[in-house]
Amino acid sequence: MTYTNAVAVALIAGDGVIDKLELETSIPVSDRDFLAAYQTKLGSASSRPSEDERFCKLLTDWMLRRHRITA
């Protein structure tokens, strides 16, 4: 059985969330490079749990920062 992260795949397909995060200048370049590679990998192969955890942390950190700015 192939491991897939259905939530991340849906974020890519539905709203382009990863594309938008790649354009976010508050995210370090190394993390944006990771997001580009992660998005490509999700489209063609299984992701590793460590990659999913890194993606989740990036998304969570960004969401919390945005909430503080707009609150």
Secondary structure, 3 states (H helix, E strand, C coil): CCCCCHHHHHHHHHCCHHHHHHHCCCCCHHHHHHHHHHHHHHHHCCCCHHHHHHHHHHHHHHHHHHHHHHC
